[in-house]
Amino acid sequence: MKTELPTDPAELRALLLAERARREQAEATVEQLRFASRMPELNPNPVLRVSATGQLLMANPAAGLLAEEMRGTGPSRIRPQLVNAAVQCLRTGELAQQEIVANDQNYLLFAVPVEEEGCAMLYLTDITAQRQAKQQMREQFAFYESIMAHLPAVVTVLDPDQRYRYVNAYAEPDADQRQARIGRTFADHCAKHGLPEELAARRYRLFARAVQTRTTVSWEERWPDTAADTHRNWLCYYQPVFGNDEVLHHVICYGLDISNLRQAEARTRESEAAAEAQQLFTNLVLDLNPNLIWVRDAQGRTVFENGEMRAQRRHIAEVAGAVSMEAAMSKEEIQAAVLADQTVLHTGQPLTSLLSVKLADGEMRWYQTVRCPLVLPDGTAQVLGVSTDISALKNAQHAAEAAATARENFLANMSHEIRTPLNGVLGMTSLLAKTGLDEQQRNYTAVIQHSGRHLLNVVNDVLDMAKITSGNLELEKAAFNLCDSMASASQPLVMQAEEKGIRVVGTMLRDSCPHPWVLGDSYRLNQVLINLLSNAIKFTPVGGTVTVGGYYVSETEDTLTTEFRVTDTGIGIAEDKLESIFKEFTQAYADTTRQFGGTGLGLSISRALVAQMGGQLTVQSEPGKGSSFAFRTTLPKADAAARQAALAPLAPVQEAAVRGARVLLVEDNAVNREVAQLLLEAHGVTVDEAASGLEALELFEINRYDVVLMDIQMPGMNGLEATARIRAHADARRAATPILALTANAFRADAEKYHAAGMNDTLPKPFDEAELLSKLASLIAGVPGPLVDVKPATAAPVATAAVPPLPATAAAPGAVPAAALFDLALLHQTAHGNATFINRILTSFHTNTPTSVADLHAALTAADWAAAAAVAHKLRPSLKLIGAGQLGPVMEVLESKTGTDAARQQAAEALAAGLTELLAVLPTAVPVA
């Protein structure tokens, strides 16, 4: 229906204005609605709309992370909380409020139901800062509470009516009692604990004064201490605290227990009087002291002297006819004293010195002076000196030293005449031991060697007695089996006792100690045991019994404590003679030497040796029944490396020259490394191993070596390249380290080439022990030798009786006999017949050779004849050592530079087959005799 417009202009204008007003109102309403719709978007707090089913309907920008959680499908901690809040408020129709944690933030969540739309509005307000502030307040409160609880002073807080508001733990340790005092007064506290009423009355007046004057008031109280039947002294303070409104809020009362201070002051007053009397007494004692006591200041002025020092000063001046002691002394003597004083003042440390003063009449006086810094209360440093006249002791010392020197010279000359033929006996016995001997002959030879070496050392001990008395005897520290060593030392004497008709009963240490390997001086321990055992045999008649035993006492992770005891049924020793037998050149009875022999040195040396090892030699004896000597020692345990080194066979050749040297062994063949390591370590050489030139350079940078043993052909960096790098080292001394070339190419041209490359000498492989030690000793000593006169080692006849023959191995039909595949004669020679050495080499060959066979097959597959030649060169020394000579021709073909590829292939196949066959028949070990 059409609306009729008025025709009257006035009405028409009024209608137009009304319409315009409605339009403007509608536009304003639209703008308000548009702004209202943007309020959630502008809200800095998260706002979400969630349906009754938990579906997110709307989220403002501030709720972005929460919206992602709501839309996600994986595990979530916040999603269930939001959904539950929406569902719960819709179910109850009421506003719900709770705190939640989302994304490490604390929120206050308001859930508002919108029932007509079937959804809930979730409003979250970030309250993280508020929670943190509250936490900080709690922590700060706990911090202050902890301080107050541990403060070693009484702290209480009183309200304006003098009632307790706070009491700290020091004032009242019991928490219940502390709480009970809140709201009560100090007068109540006095009445409860029986304290005088005057204390409460006085505090009441002092409280009023502090409040009235608005200042801190302090006073001292004295409380009766019923527990200790004494008094406690307290220093107390009242500190009033007023607010901004000038109204008294509270008064802080704190008190300090000064009982110890007051008691100390009382003791000080008492001691001051005693100190004055003590000073008079001290001066009297110092004056009566026979030592010279004095004090000098930094300028050398004498501050104090005791009576003896004043008397000495007068005596020296009177003998010289001088006006003072200083005028009678020489310039050098005065300078020595001044220098000693200055040293003490500068270092602040005590100084002990010897000073000689020559008097005018020619008499020489010796003084031992102890100077100490004496610091006065004002910080001034002075020197306190105490000088003892040791002139008589010094004269006696000079006489004793002269006598000891004369005795040492005599004993040295005498022992030399004995050692010379004995050394010949030992040397020939050592050579005899390397010949073909049966088991019994080897045992006899070992006994001769052991006894001969001990006899030689006993002769040397005659000199050691002089060293013991002068404190110059040094003990060795080497690994040894304590049980085996002592048993070996006892064996000759056991045989001697049995020949004399004496029964010997023994208890082996290993019966109670399964691991008797220690570090120490085995000879010195053996010397003690042999001396005790020989004495027991000497003084025990035919038909008697000698008991010798080693016993486990205790052990720690690093040490072992054992006891050795020798008991006999001999003549015994009287109780009054038990100490005299340990004096040198002394026997228990005057006719002992004539009847039994001996020098009277054995027990004195034994006791001194045991004492130097940290033990004690004891004796129990009864005349006519026998004696029992025992000594206990605590020694460091030997580790596995030390035990292995001790078990390795020792050869006398060049041993002294190379012992203690450190060598870098560069060799890619594990068998060759094993051989060299065993040979060198047996002679006391420390060996570091490197399997390549690069590894060798790394070790060379870390350590310092006496000699480098350098293989020539190695994978990667060869020996010549590694030598060039060493010779170019920045440290000139390290660059000059001697280098010994190890090579299977032992020809003159090769030696000259290695020399030109910077190597000092050449050693052919396999290693000959004597030649290796000789060259090593020459390089260590810096003695040049001919570099080109190198001859390959040749196998010499060798006795192998020490290693039993190998068991026969059945050969397969058509196979090469095992005896033709290998010959262990050279290996026996290198090992000196030592089965342990041989077995380590055989085990190493069986372990490493399969890898070389695999490398050969890989080279065959790739037709890499250079790699095949490298494998052959690497194996050559090992094969030569075990006598696998039948493989030599095929290796020559592989290493030749003129052969055809077909010949190399055929040689590589033959070498691989030969190695496989050799591994099948070569034993992994030989029986140990």
Secondary structure, DSSP 8 states (H G I E B T S, - for coil): ------SSHHHHHHHHHHHHHHHHHHHHHHHHHHHHHHHHHH-SS-EEEEETTS-EEEE-GGGHHHHHHHH--S--SHHHHHHHHHHHHHHHTS-EEEEEEETTEEEEEEEEEEGGGTEEEEEEEE-HHHHHHHHHHHHHHHHHHHHHHH-SSEEEEE-TTSBEEEE-TTT--SHHHHHHTTT-BHHHHHHHHT--HHHHHHHHHHHHHHHHHTS-EEEEEEEEETTTTEEEEEEEEEEEEE-TTS-EEEEEEEEEE-HHHHHHHHHHHHHHHHHHHHHHHHHHHHHH-SSEEEEE-TTS-EEEE-HHHHHHHHHHHHHHT-SSHHHHS-HHHHHHHHHHHHHHHHH-S-EEEEEEEE-TTS-EEEEEEEEEEEE-TTS-EEEEEEEEE-HHHHHHHHHHHHHHHHHHHHHHHHHHHHHHHHHHHHHHHHHHHTS---HHHHHHHHHHHHHHHHHHHHHHHHHHHHHHHHT------EEEEHHHHHHHHHHHHHHHHHHHT-EEEEE-GGGT-S--EEEE-HHHHHHHHHHHHHHHHHTS-TT-EEEEEEEEEEE-SSEEEEEEEEEE-SS---GGGTTGGGSTT--SSTTHHHHH---S-HHHHHHHHHHHTT-EEEEEEETTTEEEEEEEEEEEB--HHHHHHHHS----TTHHHHTT-EEEEE-S-HHHHHHHHHHHHTTT-EEEEESSHHHHHHHHHHS--SEEEEES--SSS-HHHHHHHHHT-SSHHHHT--EEEEES---HHHHHHHHHTT-SEEEESS--HHHHHHHHHHHHHT----SS------------TTS---------TTS--HHHH--THHHHHHHTT-HHHHHHHHHHHHHHHHHHHHHHHHHHHHT-HHHHHHHHHHHHHHHHHTT-GGGHHHHHHHH-SS--HHHHHHHHHHHHHHHHHHHHHS-S-----
